Amino acid sequence: MTDGPEYGFDTLQIHAGARPDPATGARQTPIYQTTAYVFRDAEHAAALFNLQEVGYIYSRLTNPTVAALQERMATLEGGVGAVCCSSGHAAQIMALFPLMGPGKNIVASTRLYGGTVTQFSQTIKRFGWSCTFVDFDDLDAVKAAIDDDTRAVFCESIANPGGYITDLDAIAGVADEAGIPLIVDNTSASPYLCRPIEHGATLVVHSMTKYLTGNGTVTGGVVIDSGKFDWSASDKFPSLSAAEPAYHGLKFHETFGPLAFTFHGIAIGLRDLGMTLNPQAAHYTLMGIETLSLRMQKHVENAEKVASWLETHDAVEAVTYAGLKSSPYNKRVSKICPKGAGGLFTIALKGGYESCVKFVDNLEIFSHVANLGDTRSLVIHSASTTHRQLTVEQQVAAGAAPNVVRISIGTEEADDLIADLDRALNAAR
Ligand SMILES: *Cc1c(COP(=O)(O)O)cnc(C)c1O
């Protein structure tokens, strides 16, 4: 099919990027489990290596199964191109890599996945990069944190774990004014609930490990490019605007236009960093995405029921679900994610840390795991696990205080989930 804008999301999530296999007619996208591809002749090989012709060389760079997924993700997010990577964390590095250099920094929201806080506050320092964390509800603080060396602004659409919703349009305005790209981690929302590019994002990153695959079988990530950023408007992004010595002085932006970031991601990023998604993982993810909208609707419907019920339970101090009228972020749902606030939120227990530990140990349907976005309902006590590396101050800022449990609502029967939670809450008193 042609992936025209006339097709709706439910159609594109099944068909975008996937064509019957030209060799066999296979209707499902085959797993092209191959490392290399035969060149037609020496001239063809030279053209591929010079980026004069697009084609398959070696699966660290490109693979047909992975390419189908890239096209599907670019389509669903409304971007021009995408680069799949081995994990969500790999996608974050791949998004930053063409923009950054030693001495450069990013400005990021305090409300992020715990692993991202660690990656940005610790690990990227080894590359000479740094990150300033600020409260993204305070636009003046975001503006003040941006300096001449800032190369990107980074936030999550619906932030893990708190269910906090970022005012993407406002943040995109600040990034625009500073002439730098906005990168949005859209993992917790998925493109079904939120399309950050429509709110001004330049790049969108995902952990495909979560809702996109949707069943806890894959580790994967992706960077999607809106194709809208002018990399040559300043001298801030020489990897994209200036001559690249490894390709005989080729200038990515001048040569590939809106596809500059995507081509750089494959021809330099995957080639040299090697954080490649394998074809089997791409296949599982393609299968998962076929039912994304159906699952997200059920995640939202269940989360609304369960969060409303939890709010009335006397062992529960607070519920952060933005879909609740009581949430300070409820107003942003209609603007940022009008189909619902997702399936992820936290609860604070009156009994504190001890109660949280007993609560997670007494659940039956819910599994205590470091994952989210599965068809199965999951919980985690963030303070003792994913956010353990952070100080209590950082934990509180990230919405993962010691008395807080993160809940990822699955697609089971809502009444069964409520009964399970009730049993465990009563046992935890
Ligand atoms: C899980 C997660 C990541 C990291 O993804 P991996 O696939 O585990 O590397 C990044 N951001 C968010 C919001 C996540 O939930």
The ligand as an SDF file (V2000), in Angstrom:
LIG
                    3D

 15 15  0  0  0  0  0  0  0  0999 V2000
   12.3300    1.8840   29.7740 C   0  0  0  0  0  0  0  0  0  0  0  0
   12.4550    3.3010   29.4190 C   0  0  0  0  0  0  0  0  0  0  0  0
   13.6220    3.7830   28.8140 C   0  0  0  0  0  0  0  0  0  0  0  0
   14.8140    2.9080   28.5250 C   0  0  0  0  0  0  0  0  0  0  0  0
   14.4790    1.9460   27.5790 O   0  0  0  0  0  0  0  0  0  0  0  0
   15.2390    0.5170   27.4670 P   0  0  0  0  0  0  0  0  0  0  0  0
   14.5610   -0.1270   26.3140 O   0  0  0  0  0  0  0  0  0  0  0  0
   15.0000   -0.1740   28.7710 O   0  0  0  0  0  0  0  0  0  0  0  0
   16.6620    0.8280   27.2520 O   0  0  0  0  0  0  0  0  0  0  0  0
   13.6700    5.1200   28.4760 C   0  0  0  0  0  0  0  0  0  0  0  0
   12.6420    5.9430   28.7250 N   0  0  0  0  0  0  0  0  0  0  0  0
   11.5110    5.5140   29.3120 C   0  0  0  0  0  0  0  0  0  0  0  0
   10.3980    6.4690   29.5550 C   0  0  0  0  0  0  0  0  0  0  0  0
   11.3770    4.1790   29.6800 C   0  0  0  0  0  0  0  0  0  0  0  0
   10.2500    3.7550   30.2600 O   0  0  0  0  0  0  0  0  0  0  0  0
  1  2  1  0
  2  3  1  0
  2 14  2  0
  3  4  1  0
  3 10  2  0
  4  5  1  0
  5  6  1  0
  6  7  2  0
  6  8  1  0
  6  9  1  0
 10 11  1  0
 11 12  2  0
 12 13  1  0
 12 14  1  0
 14 15  1  0
M  END
$$$$
